[in-house]
């Protein structure tokens, strides 16, 4: 099934994926999802925020057990982050049916919209809107690199942007959510296990730093006459690294926008995006406060620590075959749902190199199969 998706949104120059929300690639992936739901006779719904739900059974009577992930990617991402969870969800459902399992509760497969935030800057957009964590007015006004608002993009994709926002009807369908995901680190390699279960998601956020200067000619402007914001930005990048070590967190400037972005011009404006995460909220907040002192900084997203509910976590780890439990620094829709009070858990599949958000991201076929089997056993247990 991953092979069926392999060509969609792939950059032939790098083999990396570019699957921005609501792009042609994303629309094709949504079509694929709808086709998989239809082939299995599942009831397909797209909610007000663009999340897709494929149901075995009717969740309007009894809240169901939902599994799934996302199909969008970071720019130049890998093949597994997101799609592995969606594909495994369909395959786990197939396995349960082959074994003659009759679920006592509805079973759903979900695909969340714009998990990565590659286009509009806010990760987990679909689940944040669904749970009301993200203000729909703010969401509609977010712009992509071409200056198009989410509102315009949704309208041209035939959606109804005025419907965005907390969706209690859809939320009421979700009794429990389990997201399977490729691990984005080497925890399971060190533990020697193909599969694991999440204990917690580190608190994390994104901040935009704007450094203003004076655009001018790179040849004729004397050094002492320059107001060059690239220097301030460069200082900040080094300071972030130094502060991260001191606070025991991770901090990254991975995206930068330079205006006018000419090789022969001193920039007039440099915007850099800081991603900061760590085991403790106080340390992450302290780092951002320190780096942001006296600067023009906007918080684009913030997700507090998510401690997955211990009872469900242990039940999932047990049903999956007594697999290990570990924390992660990566954000996920399961974390957003958990914070909104939906009992949620995560199953991780081993990543041999730990590399993620890169074309080199990988999971071995045997480990993926072990993930499907573990997910099937978890769903069987939760749907009883
Ligand atoms: Zn993901």
Boltz pocket constraint, residues with backbone or C-beta under 6 A from the ligand:
constraints:
  - pocket:
      binder: B
      contacts: [[A, 70], [A, 81], [A, 82], [A, 115], [A, 181], [A, 331]]
      max_distance: 6.0
